Amino acid sequence: MMQENPREILKEYKDGFKGFMKDNRDTARAIIEQSKALNSAGALSVKEKELISVAIGLHIKCKYCVVIHVYEAFRAGASKEEIQEAGLVAVSMGGGPVLTYFSTLLLQSIEEFAQDFS
């Protein structure tokens, strides 16, 4: 099984977004402001929103989304077990195709980023 490196995926996304920002400043700022507004604490905590985002990223099979939101879930105080459980909710809704992302990229991301927040 070929493993992807979650840190490289995260860096690839961040570098790509920086390039996008360079040529699309106003649009990039609007996206950033929208993200800040939607992902700040409200009726749901930031941690809960990140766990939902992990599940959605898995369900739509977006490797960048999975990696980013696992990292952000840890940053928001989620445990390995909470991230895995959120992932399993996505598996229950998406079946085998989502299980492939859960059993590879999600678990790799958890192991990679857990050390940053322990």
Secondary structure, DSSP 8 states (H G I E B T S, - for coil): -----HHHHHHHHHHHHHHHHHH-HHHHHHHHHHHHHHHSSSSS-HHHHHHHHHHHHHHTT-HHHHHHHHHHHHHTT--HHHHHHHHHHHHHHH-HHHHHHIIIIIHHHHHHHHGGG-
